Amino acid sequence: MPDLSRVIHANLLPEMTNNDKNQQFTGLILLSGVDKPGITETLFQTLSPFAVSILDIEQVVIRGRVILTCLISCAPAHAAAIEADLEECAKVLGVDIASAFEESASTDIAVKKSLLHVVVLSQELKPSSINTVAKAIAGNGGNIERIHRTASYPVTAIEFTVSGAEQGKLRTELATVGTEHAVDIAVSPGGLMRWAKKLVVMDVDSTLIQQEVIELLGAKAGKGAEIAAITESAMRGELDFAESLRSRVALLAGLQESVLTQVQSEISLTPGARTLIRTLHKLGHHVALVSGGFEPVIAPIMRDLGISHMRANNLEVVEGKLTGKLIGPIIDRAGKADALREFAALHAIELEQTIAIGDGANDLDMIALAGMGIAFNAKPAVKAAADSSVSAPYLDSVLYLLGITREEVDESESL
């Protein structure tokens, strides 16, 4: 611990008058410099001899430099001595310490209610993006209470804690900011429920996995281009999903059933998918898959990832060949929303605590129903409808929208 033998002002304090005892000063202390062990200890050792109460503290270390702020209350007669001792403390530590004292009618700190969390994601975050986000917050009557980084790779994630803004209005304006500046922005309420048990329901094709399974099957049938064109039109919302699915499946007639197993080996998970699901499970959340794809292909993925619930379509097979028809109900927009509702009820989870992740028009109903709808590398219509979007090709970026930091994810991965 640094030598503080020169810090002696606390022993030479003037006696407090009755007026001093009834009056209080508020002092703001700002310490900055190269970080090293003992800084926090020494600062508060310097303050300990005084009649001081700690009202607020915040400290952060960035690239080896520490910034520590402390709000205190003290008697007016002690303010000068405190400032003098802080100057000595700064010399001993080799840091900068600035302080400011003023008369305060009350030392109570107002409790901030209805806080919002604004998360900005980008692979290359520019100052203009932060400027515009801050401008939108201020323009909606909001005040930024805190800013901190939650991830630096594979994307940069910055979280703003905001008071005084209305969630719906701010979310709408920030959606425009996100589009104009090519960043992803999510707005979610704070409070205890942010950490409550959740149900996360996600689409499969082009969300959990990088491929569209029906296109892989179409390639085996020599109908890849035709199926891809129908798929793209359906994902843009130009075709009724059920009708488009029947049209595409009809082009698979005659394929051997063994092709379904072959296609499974051609599927690759979206980067970050395994980390996302493993982390959610460790936190006690439930994960379910809902897909307009096909159950025989998805089931092995579900088992590999330890997912308990799935809803998908089934292909009719007769004598070892696909007939080009479907059996059972079609999992369309309404079917996905119904599945989300049923899985939530199964685990007694309120809809407000559900999250839906998808990329196409077929996901719109469940995105609208969920407490948080996330568009993942989605079509413009889906981005416009979702509460938030992720454009980076890393599915575990969703964790940052939930307030989970990259450091916490990495730590959980090592356990």
MIKOL-927529 format. One record per residue (C-alpha): x, y, z; residue in three letters. Coordinates in steps of 0.25 Angstrom, whole numbers, padded with zeros to 4 digits, always signed. Each point is the difference from the previous one (the first is absolute). Layout:
XYZALA...
//
This chain:
+0000+0000+0000MET+0005+0014-0003PRO+0006+0009+0011ASP-0010+0010+0004LEU+0008+0006+0012SER-0001+0014-0007ARG-0015-0001+0000VAL-0003+0007+0014ILE-0011+0010-0002HIS-0010-0009+0006ALA+0006+0002+0013ASN+0000+0015-0001LEU-0015+0002-0002LEU-0008+0012+0005PRO-0011-0003+0010GLU-0013-0001-0006MET-0011+0010+0004THR-0015-0004+0002ASN-0002+0007-0014ASN+0010-0009-0006ASP-0006-0013+0006LYS-0013+0004-0006ASN+0005+0004-0013GLN+0007-0010-0010GLN+0009+0002-0012PHE+0000-0010-0012THR+0013-0003-0006GLY+0003-0006-0013LEU+0014-0007-0001ILE+0005-0004-0014LEU+0013-0009+0000LEU+0007-0004-0013SER+0014-0006-0004GLY+0007-0013-0002VAL-0006-0011+0007ASP+0007-0008+0011LYS-0003-0008+0012PRO-0003+0009+0013GLY-0007+0012-0007ILE-0014-0002+0005THR+0006-0004+0014GLU+0008+0012+0001THR-0010+0010-0005LEU-0010-0004+0011PHE+0011-0001+0011GLN+0002+0015-0003THR-0015+0002+0002LEU-0002-0009+0012SER+0005+0010+0011PRO-0011+0010-0004PHE-0015+0001+0003ALA-0003-0005-0014VAL-0012-0008-0005SER+0002-0007-0013ILE-0012+0003-0009LEU+0004-0007-0013ASP+0012-0006-0007ILE+0003-0005-0014GLU+0014-0005-0005GLN+0004-0005-0014VAL+0013-0005-0006VAL+0003+0002-0015ILE+0013-0004-0006ARG+0007+0000+0013GLY-0005+0014+0004ARG-0010+0002+0012VAL-0011+0010+0001ILE-0006+0000+0014LEU-0011+0010+0004THR-0006+0001+0014CYS-0011+0009+0006LEU+0001+0003+0015ILE-0007+0009+0010SER+0008+0007+0011CYS-0001+0012+0009ALA+0004+0013-0006PRO+0011+0002+0010ALA+0007-0012-0005HIS+0000+0003-0015ALA+0013+0007-0001ALA+0007-0010+0008ALA-0005-0011-0009ILE+0004+0007-0012GLU+0014+0002+0005ALA+0002-0015+0004ASP-0005-0004-0013LEU+0011+0008-0007GLU+0010-0007+0009GLU-0007-0014-0004CYS+0002+0003-0015ALA+0015+0003+0002LYS+0002-0013+0007VAL-0008-0008-0010LEU+0005+0007-0012GLY-0014+0003-0005VAL-0009+0012-0003ASP-0011+0003+0011ILE-0010+0011-0002ALA-0010+0004+0010SER-0012+0009+0001ALA-0008+0004+0012PHE-0013+0007+0001GLU-0011+0003+0010GLU-0011-0011-0002SER-0014+0001+0006ALA-0002-0015+0000SER+0010-0011-0001THR-0010-0010-0005ASP+0002-0006-0014ILE-0013-0001-0008ALA-0004-0014-0003VAL-0001-0002-0016LYS-0012-0007-0004LYS-0004-0006-0013SER+0014-0001-0005LEU+0002-0005-0015LEU+0012-0007-0005HIS+0004+0004-0014VAL+0010-0010-0006VAL+0008+0004-0013VAL+0007-0011-0008LEU+0010+0002-0011SER+0012-0007-0007GLN+0006+0014-0002GLU-0007+0011+0010LEU+0002+0014-0005LYS-0001+0013+0009PRO-0011+0005-0009SER-0008-0012+0004SER+0001+0003+0015ILE-0002+0014-0003ASN-0013-0003-0006THR-0005-0010+0010VAL+0003+0010+0011ALA-0007+0011-0008LYS-0013-0009-0001ALA+0000-0003+0015ILE+0001+0015+0004ALA-0010+0004-0011GLY-0010-0010+0007ASN+0002+0006+0014GLY+0010-0011+0004GLY+0012+0001+0008ASN+0012-0009-0001ILE+0003-0005+0014GLU+0011-0010-0004ARG+0008-0005-0012ILE+0008-0012+0000HIS+0006-0010-0010ARG-0006-0015+0001THR+0008-0006-0012ALA+0012+0004-0008SER+0000-0013-0009TYR-0004-0005-0010PRO-0009+0013+0001VAL+0001+0012+0008THR-0012+0001+0009ALA-0003+0013+0008ILE-0011+0001+0010GLU-0006+0013+0005PHE-0009+0001+0012THR-0010+0011-0002VAL-0010+0006+0009SER-0012+0009-0003GLY-0003-0005-0014ALA-0013-0008-0005GLU+0004-0013-0006GLN-0009-0001-0012GLY+0004+0014-0005LYS+0015-0002+0002LEU+0000-0013-0006ARG-0007+0005-0013THR+0010+0011-0002GLU+0012-0008+0003LEU-0005-0010-0010ALA+0002+0011-0010THR+0013+0003+0005VAL+0005-0014-0001GLY-0004-0001-0015THR+0006+0013-0003GLU+0013-0003+0007HIS+0001-0015-0003ALA+0000-0004+0015VAL-0009-0009+0008ASP-0008+0006+0012ILE-0008-0006+0010ALA-0009+0007+0010VAL-0005-0008+0012SER-0005+0003+0014PRO+0008-0001+0013GLY-0004-0005+0013GLY+0000-0014+0007LEU-0007-0007-0011MET+0011+0002-0010ARG+0007-0011+0007TRP-0012-0009+0001ALA-0001-0014-0006LYS-0003+0001-0015LYS-0005-0009-0011LEU+0009+0003-0013VAL-0007-0005-0013VAL+0008+0000-0013MET-0002-0003-0014ASP+0009-0010-0006VAL+0003+0002-0015ASP+0010+0012-0002SER-0001+0003+0015THR+0005-0012+0008LEU+0006-0006-0012ILE+0006+0007-0012GLN-0007-0007-0011GLN-0015-0002-0005GLU-0002-0015+0002VAL-0011+0000-0011ILE+0011+0006-0010GLU+0009-0011+0004LEU-0010-0010-0003LEU-0004+0007-0013GLY+0015-0001-0005ALA-0001-0015+0002LYS-0013+0000-0009ALA+0006+0009-0010GLY-0010+0010+0003LYS+0009+0010+0008GLY-0002+0013-0008ALA-0015-0002+0000GLU-0001-0003+0014ILE+0009+0012+0004ALA-0008+0010-0008ALA-0013-0005+0007ILE+0007+0001+0014THR+0005+0014-0002GLU-0013+0005-0005SER-0007-0007+0013ALA+0010+0006+0009MET-0002+0014-0005ARG-0015-0002+0003GLY-0004+0000-0015GLU-0006-0014+0001LEU-0009-0007+0010ASP+0010-0009+0008PHE-0009-0013+0000ALA-0003+0001-0015GLU+0015+0003-0003SER+0004-0012+0009LEU-0009-0009-0008ARG+0005+0004-0013SER+0015-0002+0004ARG-0003-0013+0007VAL-0007-0005-0013ALA+0013+0002-0008LEU+0007-0010+0010LEU-0009-0012-0005ALA+0007-0013-0002GLY+0013+0003+0008LEU+0005-0011+0009GLN-0003+0001+0015GLU+0015-0002+0002SER+0002+0014-0006VAL-0005+0006+0013LEU+0012-0007+0008THR+0010+0005-0011GLN-0005+0014+0001VAL+0002+0000+0015GLN+0015-0001-0002SER+0000+0012-0009GLU-0006+0009+0011ILE+0009+0010+0008SER-0004+0007+0012LEU+0000+0016+0000THR+0012+0005+0007PRO-0003+0002+0015GLY-0012-0009+0000ALA+0006-0010+0009ARG+0005+0010+0009THR-0013+0007+0001LEU-0008-0012+0003ILE+0010-0006+0010ARG+0000+0014+0007THR-0015+0001+0001LEU-0001-0014+0005HIS+0011+0003+0011LYS-0009+0012+0004LEU-0012-0009+0002GLY-0007+0005-0013HIS-0008-0009-0009HIS+0003-0001-0015VAL-0010-0005-0011ALA+0001-0001-0015LEU-0011+0003-0009VAL+0002-0002-0015SER-0007+0000-0013GLY+0010-0010-0004GLY-0001-0015+0003PHE+0001-0008+0013GLU+0008-0012-0005PRO+0012+0010-0003VAL-0002+0009+0012ILE-0001-0011+0011ALA+0014-0004+0000PRO+0005+0014+0001ILE-0010+0002+0012MET+0005-0012+0007ARG+0015+0004-0002ASP-0003+0014+0006LEU-0008-0006+0012GLY-0013+0007-0005ILE-0013-0006+0006SER-0011+0007-0009HIS-0002+0000-0015MET-0011+0003-0010ARG+0003-0003-0015ALA-0007-0006-0012ASN+0000-0014-0004ASN+0002-0006-0014LEU-0008-0011-0005GLU+0008-0013-0004VAL-0005-0012-0007VAL+0008-0012-0003GLU+0013+0007+0003GLY-0003+0012-0009LYS-0005+0014+0002LEU-0014+0002-0006THR+0001+0015-0001GLY-0011+0002+0011LYS+0000+0004+0014LEU-0007-0007+0012ILE-0005+0007+0012GLY-0002+0015+0003PRO+0008+0010-0008ILE+0009+0008+0009ILE-0002+0014-0006ASP-0001+0014+0007ARG-0011-0004+0009ALA+0005-0013+0003GLY+0013+0006+0005LYS-0007+0010+0009ALA-0009-0012+0005ASP+0012-0008+0003ALA+0007+0012+0008LEU-0013+0001+0008ARG-0001-0014+0003GLU+0015-0002+0004PHE-0002+0012+0009ALA-0012-0005+0007ALA+0007-0014+0002LEU+0011+0007+0008HIS-0009+0010+0007ALA+0007+0012-0007ILE-0007+0013-0003GLU+0000+0004-0014LEU+0007+0013+0004GLU+0012-0009+0004GLN+0001-0007-0013THR+0010+0003-0012ILE-0003-0004-0014ALA+0012+0000-0011ILE-0002-0001-0014GLY+0003+0006-0014ASP-0012-0002-0009GLY-0015+0004-0002ALA-0003-0014+0006ASN+0005+0005+0013ASP-0008+0013+0001LEU-0011-0005+0009ASP+0009-0006+0010MET+0009+0012+0000ILE-0012+0009+0002ALA-0005-0009+0012LEU+0013-0001+0007ALA+0004+0009+0011GLY+0012+0003-0008MET+0000-0003-0015GLY+0014-0001-0007ILE+0003+0001-0015ALA+0012-0008-0003PHE+0007+0004-0013ASN-0015+0002-0005ALA-0007+0005-0011LYS-0004+0015+0001PRO-0015-0003+0003ALA+0005-0008+0012VAL+0010+0010+0005LYS-0011+0011+0000ALA-0010-0009+0008ALA+0010-0005+0010ALA+0004+0006+0013ASP+0015-0001-0003SER+0008-0006-0011SER+0014-0006-0001VAL+0007+0001-0013SER+0014-0006+0004ALA+0001-0014-0004PRO+0001-0005+0015TYR-0012-0006+0006LEU+0006+0002+0014ASP-0001+0015-0001SER-0014-0002+0004VAL+0006-0002+0014LEU+0005+0015+0001TYR-0015+0004-0002LEU-0003-0007+0012LEU+0010+0007+0008GLY+0010-0011+0000ILE+0015+0004-0002THR+0010-0007-0009ARG+0009-0002+0013GLU-0012-0007+0007GLU-0002-0009-0013VAL+0015-0003+0000ASP+0001-0003+0014GLU-0013-0010-0001SER+0007-0007-0012GLU+0012-0003+0009SER-0008-0006+0011LEU
//
